[in-house]
Each structure stands twice: as structure tokens, then as C-alpha cells.
């Protein structure tokens, strides 16, 4: 089963989400309505290199990230 959460909820409930991932569930983290990350058990991947290759392929399709975007992500949810 896949669980969908927003970034703020993922930050608040990370320990709970990791427990669910360890139990075999996938977690998709979204910014707004756009999925940006997926948490899966490491043992479900063939190797760490497979994970790195998947991240690199995903980054190529998304284009470059600006400094302003990085700062906005960093500050998201801060008071």
C-alpha cells in the first residue's frame, strides 16, 4: 500500500512514516499536488547504486533547481 503525505506532515511524523516503511509500505511525499520523493525499504532495492541511478535519472527529467527554490524548500514550515 502507498501512503501519500505533504512535506509538512512528513517532517512532523517522520518516525511514524519510517516505521510504516519498515513494515513494507511505500510513502510518497508531495509538495502541493506534485510528488517529490518516495520512501521505500532499502532491502527492496537491488543496491544503493540502483537508488543513486534512479535519483540521477529523476533529476535529469526535472531540470535545474534554482537557489531560490532551495531556500524556499529549506524554509518551508518554519515560523
SVG drawing of the C-alpha trace seen along z (x, -y; Angstrom):
<svg xmlns="http://www.w3.org/2000/svg" viewBox="-2 -33 28 40">
<polyline fill="none" stroke="black" stroke-width="0.4" points="0.0,0.0 1.2,-3.5 0.7,-6.4 0.7,-10.0 1.7,-12.8 2.6,-16.5 6.0,-17.8 5.0,-19.4 3.2,-16.2 6.3,-14.1 8.5,-16.4 6.2,-16.2 5.6,-12.4 8.9,-11.1 9.4,-8.5 5.9,-7.1 6.4,-7.1 9.7,-5.2 8.0,-2.6 5.4,-2.1 8.2,-1.9 9.9,0.8 6.6,2.7 6.6,2.7 4.6,-0.3 5.7,-2.9 5.4,-6.6 5.1,-9.3 5.9,-12.9 4.3,-15.7 4.9,-19.5 1.4,-20.7 0.0,-18.2 3.4,-17.4 5.1,-14.2 8.7,-14.9 10.0,-11.9 9.3,-8.3 10.4,-6.3 10.9,-2.6 12.7,0.1 16.4,0.3 16.2,4.1 13.6,3.7 16.3,2.1 18.9,4.3 21.6,2.0 22.5,-1.5 23.8,-2.1 20.3,-1.4 18.9,-4.1 21.6,-6.6 20.9,-5.8 17.1,-6.3 17.7,-9.7 20.0,-10.9 17.5,-9.9 14.8,-11.7 16.9,-14.8 17.7,-14.9 14.0,-14.9 13.2,-17.7 15.7,-20.2 17.9,-22.5 16.9,-23.8 17.4,-27.5 18.9,-28.8 15.6,-30.5 13.8,-27.1 16.3,-25.5 16.0,-28.4 12.2,-28.2 12.2,-24.4 14.6,-24.9 12.3,-27.5 9.0,-25.7 7.1,-25.1 9.4,-27.4 7.7,-30.0"/>
</svg>
